[in-house]
Amino acid sequence: MTYARLVGEEIANRAEGPLLFLSRSLDVGLNEAVEVEGADGSVRLGRIAALDEDSITVEMLDDTAGLALQGTRVRFFGEPLRFHVGPGLLGRVFNGIGKPLDGGPPLAAEHAYRVDGLPIKPTAREAPSEFLETGFTSIDLMNSLVRGQKLPLFSGGGLPHDRIAVDIACNARLPGDTQEAEGFAIVFAGIGIPHDSAEFFREEMEKSGALARTVLFLNLASDSSAQRLLAPRFALTAAEYLAFVEGMHVLVILTDLTNYCEALREVSASRGEVPSRKGYPGYMYSDLATLYERAGRIRGKSGSVTQVPILTMPNDDITHPIPDLTGYITEGQIVLDRDLHRRDIYPPIRLLPSLSRLMKDGIGKGRTHADHPALAAQLYASYSQAQQTRVLAGVVGEDGLSEDDRKLLLFGDDFEQTVIHQGVDARTLEESMTAGWSALRALPAGELHRLDDRQIREHLLDRAPRREPVA
């Protein structure tokens, strides 16, 4: 057991936030795990955040309330932080640093993995190519998620991203037989969330039964900012164990990455580092990449890690550094829309700026449905035309539009009300495709440029006449 002496009270009083300063008398390394034992015998976890020849800065991961300098000792582990995992992981609830919050016993651990993860060699990665169903038409039909992909959701303050996150966790599934579906798990991490959001996540998952296949991490807003930086890393470590040791397909939902980045800025400022754009550290891009790049598939391994990170854009600004850098690293984005939310359309997903770059690799014949790519392309094209026609109608009025333009306007309204909007009920991909074909029946055949004659005949002309579009 190795101890270092805390420095004098004068230096310690300069420290703001969850940082302790020690005089350096040992050969230790950056990010090494430590235990801080108070005079009352209570033990708190920390890690080395910075060091030089004379001093060591320890980042506290537990609450420092009541921790006095007098009589406090620090033990160094000589290795980075590790998360002890085992087969009983599913169904458990942890805090941001892997301590049980559900009143259950400590996890019976069989492995201890570094929470920073290990880089995956590019040559060891296998290209994602298998569809993953979320229950939302706007994602499954229009921006399909593929196992091993990282597809962020860009939201804004007051938008229902928490509700969407829970619905994805409760309804996501693997298409196919029951045996394969049993190899599916959710890792859900709430980062810097208020107490009511934490209770909402826990209660909704318990109510739906999804908690039995979920590992839930809850980092509260009252927890230290240093713990906030580790919450997604503990969650991703659990996901990697389930995927690459247990052979499961794991969907990781991280909300809210904006809170993570705010903590990164706070800790960086407390260390005296030079700030970059809007006060965030210059290494925020590479730091976010250490999280996002832990998604994927490994050649020869049966499991996969898929990520849906959720972040709120300050002032709905998609050019803000957090969504901007996220867009460079990830493979697309799902964007929520405030106007759709005001009109009670759920989920309020704005389709035109949304994109899944790996969608083409996970849909089509032999994967989802042979007509899925053409249907999605036609819906995108027609909805884009409808949006342009809305702008035109705002200039010349609806009376100045042609008959086909009026049909496009009706299609746009109907599409939002019957395809994008689905309420609280999840849809299978088949139900989503049925809703899409139904919406297209409002358009004349001459406008269906992305469909071939067979598709028009089988899905549009040979069906019973649909109801009138929503005005």
C-alpha positions in Angstrom: 0.0 0.0 0.0 1.5 3.3 -1.1 0.6 6.7 0.4 1.4 10.3 -0.5 1.0 13.3 1.8 -1.5 16.0 1.0 0.1 19.4 0.4 -0.5 22.3 2.8 -3.8 24.0 3.4 -2.8 27.1 1.4 -2.5 25.2 -1.9 -5.5 23.0 -1.3 -7.7 26.1 -0.7 -6.8 27.3 -4.2 -8.4 24.2 -5.7 -11.9 24.6 -7.0 -14.2 21.7 -7.7 -13.3 18.1 -7.3 -9.5 18.4 -7.4 -7.0 17.6 -4.6 -3.3 18.6 -4.8 -0.5 16.4 -3.4 3.2 16.9 -3.1 4.9 14.3 -5.3 7.1 11.8 -3.5 6.3 8.8 -5.7 6.8 7.6 -9.3 3.2 7.6 -10.6 1.5 7.9 -13.9 -1.3 10.0 -15.5 -4.8 8.6 -15.2 -3.8 6.2 -12.5 -6.6 5.1 -10.1 -6.3 6.3 -6.5 -8.3 5.9 -3.3 -8.6 8.8 -0.9 -9.2 7.8 2.7 -10.6 10.5 4.9 -9.9 10.8 8.6 -13.3 9.2 9.3 -12.3 6.1 7.4 -14.6 6.8 4.4 -13.0 5.9 1.0 -13.5 7.8 -2.1 -12.3 7.0 -5.7 -10.2 9.3 -7.8 -7.6 9.3 -10.6 -4.5 11.3 -11.4 -5.5 14.2 -13.7 -2.2 16.0 -13.9 1.3 15.9 -12.5 4.7 17.5 -12.7 8.0 17.1 -10.8 6.7 18.5 -7.6 3.0 18.0 -7.4 0.1 15.6 -8.3 -3.4 16.7 -9.1 -6.1 14.1 -8.2 -9.5 14.3 -9.8 -12.1 13.1 -7.2 -14.9 10.9 -8.6 -17.0 10.8 -5.5 -18.5 13.5 -3.4 -15.8 15.4 -1.4 -18.3 16.8 1.2 -16.8 16.4 4.6 -13.3 15.5 3.4 -10.8 17.3 5.6 -7.1 17.7 4.8 -6.0 16.7 8.2 -5.6 12.9 8.4 -6.4 12.2 4.8 -4.3 9.7 2.9 -4.2 8.7 -0.7 -3.5 5.2 -2.0 -2.2 4.6 -5.6 -3.2 1.5 -7.5 -0.4 1.6 -10.1 -2.9 1.1 -12.9 -5.7 2.9 -14.7 -9.4 2.7 -13.6 -11.0 -0.7 -14.3 -14.6 -1.8 -14.3 -15.2 -5.3 -12.9 -17.9 -7.1 -14.9 -19.5 -10.5 -15.1 -22.5 -12.5 -16.4 -24.9 -10.8 -13.9 -24.6 -7.4 -15.6 -28.0 -7.2 -17.3 -30.8 -5.8 -15.2 -28.5 -3.8 -12.9 -28.4 -0.1 -12.2 -25.1 1.7 -11.5 -23.9 5.2 -10.9 -21.4 6.9 -13.2 -18.5 5.0 -11.9 -20.0 1.5 -11.7 -21.2 1.4 -8.2 -24.7 -0.3 -7.7 -27.7 2.0 -7.2 -30.4 -0.7 -7.2 -29.8 -2.0 -3.7 -28.5 -5.3 -5.1 -25.2 -7.0 -4.1 -21.9 -6.1 -5.7 -21.5 -7.6 -9.1 -19.9 -11.1 -9.2 -17.0 -10.0 -11.4 -15.1 -12.4 -13.7 -13.2 -9.7 -15.7 -11.7 -6.3 -15.0 -11.4 -4.1 -18.0 -9.9 -0.6 -18.4 -12.6 1.9 -18.7 -10.7 3.8 -21.4 -11.1 0.8 -23.6 -8.6 -0.5 -26.1 -8.3 0.8 -29.7 -9.6 -1.5 -32.4 -7.2 -2.0 -35.3 -8.7 -0.8 -38.5 -7.9 -4.1 -40.2 -9.8 -6.0 -37.4 -13.0 -4.0 -38.0 -15.8 -5.6 -39.9 -18.1 -3.3 -42.0 -21.6 -2.9 -40.4 -24.2 -4.5 -42.6 -27.1 -5.7 -40.5 -30.3 -3.8 -39.8 -31.3 -2.8 -36.3 -35.0 -1.9 -35.6 -35.8 1.0 -33.3 -39.6 1.1 -33.6 -39.6 4.6 -35.2 -40.6 5.0 -38.8 -38.5 8.1 -39.3 -35.4 6.0 -38.4 -36.2 2.5 -39.5 -37.7 3.4 -42.9 -36.0 6.7 -43.7 -32.6 6.6 -41.8 -32.0 3.0 -41.0 -29.6 2.1 -38.2 -27.1 -0.6 -38.8 -25.4 -2.8 -36.2 -22.0 -1.3 -35.4 -23.0 2.2 -36.5 -22.8 5.4 -34.5 -25.8 7.5 -35.3 -26.2 10.6 -33.0 -29.5 12.4 -32.3 -29.3 16.2 -32.3 -31.9 17.7 -30.1 -32.6 21.1 -28.4 -33.8 22.3 -25.0 -37.4 21.3 -24.3 -37.6 18.7 -27.1 -38.6 15.2 -26.1 -35.2 13.5 -26.5 -35.5 11.8 -23.1 -38.8 10.2 -24.2 -37.3 9.1 -27.5 -34.3 7.6 -25.8 -36.6 5.5 -23.5 -38.8 4.5 -26.4 -35.8 3.3 -28.4 -34.5 1.4 -25.4 -37.9 -0.3 -24.8 -38.7 -1.0 -28.5 -35.4 -1.7 -30.2 -34.9 -5.2 -31.4 -33.1 -7.4 -33.9 -35.2 -8.5 -36.9 -35.4 -12.3 -37.4 -36.0 -15.3 -35.2 -36.5 -15.4 -31.4 -33.1 -17.1 -30.8 -31.2 -14.2 -32.4 -33.3 -11.7 -30.5 -32.3 -13.2 -27.2 -28.7 -12.0 -28.0 -29.7 -8.4 -27.9 -29.0 -6.0 -25.0 -29.2 -2.3 -24.2 -26.6 -0.2 -22.3 -28.2 3.1 -21.3 -26.2 5.9 -19.7 -27.8 9.1 -18.4 -25.0 11.7 -18.1 -25.4 14.7 -15.8 -29.2 14.3 -15.6 -31.6 15.7 -12.9 -33.1 13.3 -10.4 -36.5 13.4 -12.0 -35.0 12.3 -15.4 -33.2 9.5 -13.6 -36.4 8.2 -12.0 -38.2 8.6 -15.3 -35.6 6.4 -17.1 -35.7 3.7 -14.4 -39.5 3.6 -13.9 -40.2 3.5 -17.7 -37.8 0.6 -18.2 -39.1 -1.3 -15.3 -42.7 -0.8 -16.4 -42.0 -2.0 -20.0 -39.8 -4.9 -18.9 -36.9 -3.5 -20.8 -34.7 -3.2 -17.7 -34.2 -7.0 -17.7 -32.1 -6.7 -20.9 -30.6 -3.3 -20.0 -27.5 -2.1 -18.0 -28.5 1.3 -16.7 -25.9 3.9 -15.7 -27.2 7.1 -14.0 -24.8 10.0 -13.5 -26.7 12.8 -11.7 -26.3 16.5 -12.2 -25.3 16.7 -8.5 -22.4 14.3 -9.1 -18.9 15.6 -9.7 -17.9 16.8 -13.2 -15.0 14.4 -13.1 -17.5 11.5 -12.6 -19.4 12.8 -15.6 -16.4 12.3 -17.8 -16.2 8.6 -16.8 -19.9 7.7 -17.0 -19.9 7.0 -20.7 -16.6 5.1 -20.4 -18.0 2.7 -17.8 -21.1 2.2 -19.9 -19.0 1.5 -23.1 -16.8 -0.9 -21.1 -19.9 -2.8 -20.1 -21.1 -2.8 -23.7 -17.8 -4.1 -25.0 -17.9 -7.0 -22.5 -21.4 -8.0 -23.5 -20.6 -7.7 -27.2 -17.1 -9.2 -27.5 -17.1 -11.6 -24.6 -20.8 -12.6 -24.3 -21.4 -12.4 -28.0 -24.4 -10.1 -27.8 -25.5 -7.3 -30.1 -25.5 -4.2 -27.9 -27.2 -0.8 -28.5 -25.6 1.9 -26.4 -27.7 5.1 -25.7 -25.8 8.0 -24.2 -27.7 11.1 -23.1 -26.8 13.9 -22.8 -23.3 14.3 -24.5 -23.7 18.1 -24.1 -23.5 17.6 -20.3 -20.3 15.5 -20.9 -18.7 18.3 -23.0 -19.7 20.9 -20.4 -18.0 18.8 -17.7 -14.9 18.5 -20.0 -14.8 22.3 -20.3 -15.2 22.8 -16.5 -12.4 20.3 -15.7 -10.1 21.7 -18.4 -10.6 25.2 -17.0 -9.9 24.0 -13.5 -6.6 22.6 -14.7 -5.6 25.9 -16.2 -5.6 24.6 -19.8 -5.8 27.0 -22.8 -9.4 27.1 -24.1 -10.4 26.8 -27.7 -13.8 27.5 -29.4 -16.4 28.8 -26.9 -14.1 27.8 -24.0 -14.0 24.1 -24.8 -10.6 22.5 -24.8 -8.8 22.1 -28.1 -8.7 18.3 -27.6 -12.5 17.9 -27.4 -12.6 16.4 -30.9 -10.1 13.6 -30.0 -11.8 13.1 -26.6 -15.2 12.6 -28.3 -13.6 10.3 -30.8 -12.4 8.0 -27.9 -16.1 7.5 -27.1 -17.6 7.3 -30.6 -15.0 5.0 -32.0 -15.7 2.3 -29.5 -18.7 1.4 -31.6 -18.4 -1.3 -34.3 -17.9 -4.9 -35.1 -14.7 -7.0 -34.8 -13.8 -9.6 -37.4 -14.3 -13.1 -35.9 -16.5 -11.8 -33.0 -20.2 -12.5 -33.1 -21.3 -9.4 -31.2 -21.5 -5.7 -32.0 -21.7 -2.3 -30.3 -24.0 0.3 -31.9 -24.2 3.8 -30.5 -27.0 6.3 -30.4 -25.5 9.3 -28.6 -28.0 12.1 -27.8 -26.9 15.7 -27.5 -28.8 19.0 -27.1 -27.6 21.8 -29.3 -27.2 25.1 -27.4 -29.7 27.6 -28.9 -30.6 24.9 -31.5 -27.3 25.8 -33.3 -26.1 22.8 -35.3 -22.8 24.6 -36.0 -22.0 24.7 -32.3 -18.7 22.9 -31.5 -20.4 19.9 -29.9 -22.7 18.8 -32.8 -20.2 20.1 -35.3 -17.4 17.9 -34.1 -19.8 15.0 -33.5 -20.8 15.2 -37.2 -17.2 14.7 -38.3 -16.8 11.5 -36.3 -20.1 9.8 -36.6 -22.0 8.2 -39.5 -24.9 10.6 -39.9 -27.4 12.3 -37.6 -31.0 12.4 -36.6 -32.3 16.0 -36.1 -35.3 16.9 -34.0 -37.5 19.8 -35.1 -39.1 22.4 -32.8 -41.9 23.3 -35.2 -43.0 19.6 -35.5 -42.9 19.4 -31.7 -45.2 22.4 -31.4 -47.7 20.7 -33.7 -47.7 17.6 -31.4 -46.0 15.4 -34.0 -44.1 12.6 -32.2 -41.3 11.9 -32.8 -40.6 15.4 -34.1 -37.8 14.2 -36.5 -36.8 16.7 -39.2 -36.1 14.3 -42.1 -34.4 16.5 -44.7 -31.2 17.3 -42.7 -31.2 13.8 -41.1 -29.0 11.2 -42.6 -27.7 7.6 -42.0 -24.5 7.1 -44.1 -24.5 3.4 -43.6 -28.2 2.9 -44.4 -27.5 1.6 -47.9 -25.3 -1.3 -46.4 -28.1 -2.6 -44.1 -31.3 -2.5 -46.2 -32.6 -4.0 -49.4 -33.1 -7.6 -50.6 -32.0 -10.2 -48.1 -31.7 -7.7 -45.3 -35.0 -5.8 -44.8 -37.1 -5.7 -48.0 -36.2 -5.5 -51.7 -38.3 -2.4 -52.1 -37.1 -0.6 -49.0 -34.4 1.5 -50.7 -36.7 2.7 -53.5 -39.5 3.5 -51.1 -37.3 5.6 -48.8 -35.8 7.4 -51.8 -39.2 8.2 -53.2 -40.5 9.5 -49.9 -37.5 11.7 -49.4 -37.8 13.1 -52.9 -41.5 13.8 -52.7 -41.3 15.3 -49.2 -38.5 17.6 -50.3 -40.7 18.7 -53.2 -43.6 19.3 -50.8 -41.4 21.5 -48.6 -40.4 23.6 -51.7 -44.0 23.8 -52.7 -44.9 25.2 -49.2 -42.4 27.9 -49.7 -43.9 28.7 -53.2 -47.4 28.7 -51.7 -46.3 31.2 -49.1 -45.3 33.6 -52.0 -48.0 33.1 -54.6 -50.8 31.6 -52.5 -52.4 28.2 -53.0 -54.7 29.5 -55.7 -51.6 30.2 -57.8 -50.4 26.5 -57.6 -51.0 23.9 -60.2 -53.1 20.8 -59.4 -50.0 18.6 -59.0 -48.5 21.2 -56.6 -51.7 21.1 -54.5 -51.4 17.3 -54.3 -47.8 17.8 -53.2 -49.0 20.1 -50.4 -51.6 17.6 -49.3 -49.0 14.8 -49.4 -46.6 16.8 -47.2 -49.2 17.3 -44.5 -50.4 13.7 -44.8 -46.8 12.4 -44.6 -46.1 14.3 -41.4 -49.3 13.3 -39.8 -49.3 9.6 -40.8 -45.7 8.6 -41.4 -43.5 10.8 -39.2 -46.1 11.0 -36.5 -46.9 7.7 -34.8 -47.5 8.6 -31.2 -46.4 6.4 -28.4 -46.9 3.1 -30.3 -43.9 1.4 -31.8 -44.0 0.3 -35.4 -42.4 -2.7 -37.1 -40.6 -2.1 -40.3 -43.5 -3.7 -42.2 -45.9 -1.3 -40.6 -43.6 1.6 -41.4 -43.4 0.6 -45.1 -47.2 0.2 -45.2 -47.6 3.7 -43.9 -45.1 5.0 -46.5 -46.9 3.3 -49.5 -50.2 4.6 -48.2 -48.9 8.2 -48.2 -47.6 7.9 -51.8 -51.1 7.1 -53.1 -51.9 10.8 -52.8 -49.5 11.5 -55.7 -50.0 11.0 -59.4 -47.9 8.2 -61.0 -46.0 10.8 -63.0 -44.4 12.1 -59.8 -43.1 8.8 -58.6 -39.7 9.0 -60.4 -37.8 6.8 -57.9 -40.1 3.7 -58.3 -40.2 1.3 -61.2 -43.3 0.0 -62.9 -43.5 -3.2 -60.8 -43.3 -1.3 -57.5 -46.0 1.2 -58.6 -48.3 -1.7 -59.8 -47.8 -3.9 -56.8 -47.9 -1.4 -54.0 -49.9 1.5 -55.3 -52.2 0.7 -58.2 -53.3 -2.8 -57.2 -54.4 -1.8 -53.7 -57.8 -0.5 -52.6 -58.2 3.3 -52.8 -56.8 5.0 -49.8 -58.6 7.5 -47.6 -58.5 11.1 -48.4 -55.2 12.9 -47.4 -55.2 15.0 -44.2 -55.9 18.6 -45.2 
